[in-house]
Structure formats: C-alpha cells, structure tokens
Amino acid sequence: MNKNLTQLIAIAQIDKEADALDPVMQDKQSVLDKLLAQKAKQEARLRALDEMQEEARLTIARNEGIIQANSQKIEDIQQRLIEPRSDREARTLSIEEDLAKEQIRHSNNEITRLNKELESRDAQISEINSEIETLKTSIQTTKEICEKEISQIKAQQQEIFKKKEVFIAAIDNKVITFYEKIRRWAKNTSVVPVKKQACGGCFIRLNDKLYSDILQSSEIISCPHCGRILYITQDSALEPTEPKEKKSKGTKKEKEA
C-alpha cells in the first residue's frame, strides 16, 4: 500500500478518536446548561411576577385615589343637601351621592382583591427566590466539576493531536492538504475502505477497472462518485467480485422467431 495512504488511514483514525471526545464534552456541558436554563426560566418568572406586583400596587393607588375623590364628593353633596333645594335638585344630588358610594364600594372590593393577589404572589416570589438560590449553589458545584472534566478531556485531545502531528510530518504536504479539503465536508468518512467493490462512504459500486486499479496501484485513488479517498483492507481484497450476468445468445431458431 502507498506510504502516504497508510499515513492517511492512520491520520483519519486519529481524527476519529479526537472527534469522539467532542460529544463527551458536550454531554458534560449539557448538565450545566440545563441548570442554567432552569435558573433563567425561574428568573423570567420572577421578573413577570415583580411586574404584576408593581401593576397591582399602582392599581391599588388609583383606587385609593378614587375612594378619596368620591368621599370628598359625598361630603360636598351632603353639605349641599342641608341647604334649601327643589325636589328635582335634591333627587339629582342623591343620585350623584349613590353613584359616588357605589364607586367607593367597587374600589374597596378591587383593593381587597388586589391585596389578596399581592399576598399570593409574594409567597410565589419567596418560593422562586429560594429555588434560584438552590440552583445557584448547584450551578457553582456543577460548573467546577464540569470545567475540571472538560479540561481533562481537552488534555486527552491534545495528546491525540500530538500523535497526528507525527504522522503529518511524515506525509507529503499536498496529500494532507487534499485530505483536509475532503474532511471539510466528509468529516470522519474522508478515508474509507472498499466493501464488496463499493465505496465505503457513498456505497456506490465501483467499476471493474477502477477496482483493479485500487488493488494494484500504489497511487491514492478517490471515489469517482463522492470524492472520498479509497483503500483496500486485507479482508476486502479477498472478497470475490460479483460476476456479471452473461447475455443469453439464444439458438438460431429463437433469433429467427
């Protein structure tokens, strides 16, 4: 087998080893990310509740203003009713007094309702604050563990990359450039074995001539269909090729028929 191809196969395997550690780090990070997401969700709930509390307090203040204004109005009406009035004027003032009293009753009911909501939300806010504090503690602990474990995994990757550098140093620059170009899209299937006379990457069958070239040539050969670098393993070299179906010539009588 071509020396450069042998090196490429080794490099491709090293890249697989290094890439296999990425999801391991992502899994470690995902544990921390979930806790951070939970904390963010609780903080969003807290902000929403705080806004509702502020709105409720403003509404209570408005209703208190309505009560004060209508109380003053009732006092003025009662003062005016002491003075001599026609029956029509007295009825009008009485209606205004009843309306003012109704507004006061309504505002008092609203204040009572809003105060109950404030009390209920205060309990929720207290509970959420407690949950956030618990999450902060968990996040800090998990972060320390996560950073330590990820650091160890990255150190493993660096050791793997050092092995790769040794192989790269012993290979033609053009070959490694060619490999890296394919790896941009093929990732860890850049260098693949031929299986049953088919590319191990795209699985499309190779013609007999190309298959023969791969078996005999010392050159690096790419799949004509997908562009991946191909190589033959000892097992695949022993695999029998699929025989071509022979067309039946038929008898003379069959042709004439």
C-alpha positions as CSV (number, residue, x, y, z in Angstrom):
1,M,0.0,0.0,0.0
2,N,1.1,3.5,-0.8
3,K,3.1,5.0,2.2
4,N,1.1,8.3,2.1
5,L,-2.2,6.3,2.0
6,T,-1.1,4.3,5.1
7,Q,-0.3,7.5,6.9
8,L,-3.7,9.0,5.8
9,I,-5.5,6.0,7.2
10,A,-3.7,6.5,10.5
11,I,-4.5,10.2,10.5
12,A,-8.1,9.6,9.7
13,Q,-8.3,7.2,12.6
14,I,-6.7,9.7,14.9
15,D,-9.2,12.4,13.8
16,K,-12.0,10.0,14.7
17,E,-10.6,9.5,18.2
18,A,-10.3,13.2,18.7
19,D,-13.8,13.9,17.3
20,A,-15.3,11.2,19.5
21,L,-14.4,13.3,22.6
22,D,-16.4,16.3,21.4
23,P,-19.8,14.7,22.3
24,V,-18.4,13.6,25.6
25,M,-17.6,17.3,26.4
26,Q,-21.0,18.4,25.1
27,D,-22.7,15.9,27.4
28,K,-20.7,17.3,30.4
29,Q,-21.6,20.8,29.4
30,S,-25.3,20.0,28.8
31,V,-25.7,19.1,32.5
32,L,-24.6,22.7,33.4
33,D,-26.6,24.2,30.5
34,K,-29.8,22.6,31.8
35,L,-29.2,24.1,35.3
36,L,-28.5,27.5,33.7
37,A,-31.7,27.2,31.6
38,Q,-33.7,26.3,34.8
39,K,-32.3,29.4,36.6
40,A,-33.0,31.6,33.6
41,K,-36.6,30.3,33.5
42,Q,-37.1,31.0,37.2
43,E,-35.6,34.5,36.9
44,A,-38.0,35.2,34.0
45,R,-40.9,34.1,36.2
46,L,-39.7,36.3,39.0
47,R,-39.5,39.3,36.7
48,A,-43.0,38.7,35.4
49,L,-44.3,38.4,39.0
50,D,-42.5,41.6,40.0
51,E,-44.1,43.4,37.1
52,M,-47.5,42.1,38.1
53,Q,-46.9,43.2,41.7
54,E,-45.9,46.7,40.6
55,E,-49.0,46.9,38.4
56,A,-51.2,45.8,41.2
57,R,-49.8,48.4,43.6
58,L,-50.4,51.1,41.0
59,T,-54.0,49.9,40.6
60,I,-54.5,50.0,44.3
61,A,-53.1,53.5,44.5
62,R,-55.5,54.6,41.7
63,N,-58.5,53.0,43.5
64,E,-57.4,54.7,46.8
65,G,-57.4,58.0,44.8
66,I,-60.9,57.2,43.5
67,I,-62.1,56.5,47.1
68,Q,-60.6,59.7,48.3
69,A,-62.2,61.8,45.5
70,N,-65.6,60.2,45.9
71,S,-65.5,60.5,49.7
72,Q,-64.9,64.3,49.2
73,K,-67.7,64.4,46.7
74,I,-70.1,62.7,49.1
75,E,-69.1,65.2,51.8
76,D,-69.8,68.1,49.4
77,I,-73.2,66.6,48.4
78,Q,-74.3,66.2,52.0
79,Q,-73.3,69.8,52.7
80,R,-75.3,71.0,49.7
81,L,-78.3,68.9,50.7
82,I,-78.5,70.8,54.0
83,E,-79.3,73.9,52.1
84,P,-82.8,74.5,50.7
85,R,-83.2,72.7,47.4
86,S,-86.0,71.9,45.0
87,D,-87.1,68.2,44.9
88,R,-85.5,67.8,41.5
89,E,-82.2,69.2,42.7
90,A,-82.3,67.0,45.8
91,R,-83.0,63.9,43.7
92,T,-80.1,64.7,41.4
93,L,-77.7,65.2,44.3
94,S,-79.0,62.0,45.9
95,I,-78.3,60.1,42.7
96,E,-74.8,61.6,42.5
97,E,-74.2,60.5,46.1
98,D,-75.3,56.9,45.4
99,L,-73.0,56.8,42.4
100,A,-70.1,58.0,44.4
101,K,-70.9,55.4,47.2
102,E,-71.0,52.7,44.5
103,Q,-67.7,53.7,43.1
104,I,-66.2,53.6,46.6
105,R,-67.6,50.1,47.2
106,H,-66.2,49.0,43.9
107,S,-62.8,50.4,44.6
108,N,-62.7,48.9,48.0
109,N,-63.6,45.5,46.5
110,E,-60.8,45.9,44.0
111,I,-58.3,46.8,46.7
112,T,-59.3,43.8,48.7
113,R,-58.9,41.5,45.6
114,L,-55.6,43.0,44.6
115,N,-54.2,42.8,48.2
116,K,-55.0,39.0,48.1
117,E,-53.2,38.7,44.8
118,L,-50.2,40.6,46.2
119,E,-50.1,38.3,49.2
120,S,-50.4,35.2,46.9
121,R,-47.7,36.4,44.6
122,D,-45.4,37.3,47.5
123,A,-45.5,33.7,48.5
124,Q,-44.7,32.6,45.0
125,I,-41.8,35.1,44.8
126,S,-40.4,33.9,48.0
127,E,-40.5,30.3,46.8
128,I,-38.9,31.2,43.4
129,N,-36.1,33.1,45.2
130,S,-35.4,30.1,47.3
131,E,-35.3,27.9,44.2
132,I,-33.0,30.3,42.4
133,E,-30.6,30.2,45.4
134,T,-30.6,26.4,45.4
135,L,-29.9,26.5,41.6
136,K,-27.1,28.9,42.1
137,T,-25.4,26.5,44.5
138,S,-25.9,23.6,42.1
139,I,-24.6,25.6,39.2
140,Q,-21.5,26.6,41.0
141,T,-20.7,23.0,42.1
142,T,-21.6,21.6,38.6
143,K,-19.5,24.2,36.9
144,E,-16.4,23.4,38.9
145,I,-16.8,19.6,38.2
146,C,-17.7,20.3,34.5
147,E,-14.7,22.6,33.9
148,K,-12.3,20.0,35.5
149,E,-13.7,17.1,33.5
150,I,-13.7,19.1,30.2
151,S,-10.2,20.3,30.9
152,Q,-9.1,16.6,31.3
153,I,-10.8,15.6,28.0
154,K,-9.2,18.5,26.2
155,A,-5.8,17.3,27.5
156,Q,-6.6,13.9,26.0
157,Q,-7.4,15.6,22.7
158,Q,-4.1,17.4,22.8
159,E,-2.3,14.1,23.2
160,I,-4.2,12.7,20.3
161,F,-3.3,15.8,18.2
162,K,0.4,15.3,19.0
163,K,0.2,11.8,17.5
164,K,-1.4,13.3,14.5
165,E,1.4,15.8,14.1
166,V,3.9,13.0,14.0
167,F,2.1,11.4,11.1
168,I,1.6,14.7,9.3
169,A,5.4,15.4,9.5
170,A,6.0,12.1,7.6
171,I,3.5,12.8,4.8
172,D,3.5,14.8,1.6
173,N,2.0,18.3,2.2
174,K,-0.1,18.0,-1.0
175,V,-1.6,14.8,0.3
176,I,-2.5,16.2,3.7
177,T,-4.0,19.3,2.1
178,F,-6.1,17.1,-0.2
179,Y,-7.3,15.1,2.8
180,E,-8.2,18.2,4.8
181,K,-10.1,19.5,1.9
182,I,-12.2,16.3,1.7
183,R,-12.6,16.3,5.5
184,R,-14.3,19.7,5.5
185,W,-17.5,18.0,4.2
186,A,-16.9,14.3,4.7
187,K,-15.8,14.6,8.3
188,N,-14.7,11.2,9.6
189,T,-15.6,9.4,6.4
190,S,-12.9,11.1,4.4
191,V,-10.8,7.9,4.0
192,V,-13.0,4.8,3.6
193,P,-12.4,1.1,2.7
194,V,-13.9,-0.5,-0.3
195,K,-16.5,-3.1,0.6
196,K,-17.9,-5.6,-1.9
197,Q,-16.5,-3.5,-4.7
198,A,-18.3,-0.4,-3.4
199,C,-17.2,2.9,-1.9
200,G,-17.5,2.7,1.9
201,G,-18.7,6.3,2.0
202,C,-21.4,6.6,-0.6
203,F,-21.8,2.9,-1.1
204,I,-22.0,3.2,-4.9
205,R,-20.4,0.3,-6.8
206,L,-17.0,0.8,-8.5
207,N,-16.4,-0.4,-12.0
208,D,-14.0,-3.3,-12.5
209,K,-11.2,-1.2,-13.9
210,L,-11.2,1.2,-11.0
211,Y,-11.4,-1.6,-8.5
212,S,-8.5,-3.3,-10.2
213,D,-6.5,0.0,-10.1
214,I,-7.2,0.3,-6.4
215,L,-6.0,-3.3,-5.8
216,Q,-2.8,-2.9,-7.9
217,S,-1.9,0.8,-7.9
218,S,0.3,2.5,-5.4
219,E,-1.4,5.8,-6.0
220,I,-4.0,7.4,-3.9
221,I,-7.4,7.0,-5.6
222,S,-10.6,8.8,-4.9
223,C,-14.2,7.6,-5.4
224,P,-15.4,9.0,-8.7
225,H,-18.9,9.4,-7.2
226,C,-18.3,11.2,-3.9
227,G,-14.6,12.1,-3.9
228,R,-13.6,10.2,-0.7
229,I,-10.2,8.5,-0.6
230,L,-10.4,4.8,-1.0
231,Y,-8.3,1.9,0.3
232,I,-8.5,-1.9,0.3
233,T,-8.4,-3.8,3.5
234,Q,-6.9,-7.3,3.7
235,D,-10.4,-8.8,4.1
236,S,-12.0,-6.8,1.2
237,A,-9.1,-7.8,-1.1
238,L,-10.1,-11.4,-0.6
239,E,-13.8,-10.7,-1.3
240,P,-15.0,-12.2,-4.6
241,T,-16.3,-9.6,-7.1
242,E,-19.9,-10.0,-8.2
243,P,-20.0,-11.9,-11.5
244,K,-21.5,-10.0,-14.4
245,E,-24.6,-11.6,-15.9
246,K,-23.9,-13.1,-19.3
247,K,-26.4,-12.2,-22.0
248,S,-28.0,-15.3,-23.5
249,K,-27.1,-15.7,-27.2
250,G,-30.1,-18.0,-27.9
251,T,-30.4,-20.5,-30.7
252,K,-30.7,-19.7,-34.3
253,K,-34.3,-20.7,-34.3
254,E,-35.0,-18.4,-31.3
255,K,-33.4,-15.5,-33.2
256,E,-35.4,-16.2,-36.3
257,A,-38.5,-16.3,-34.2
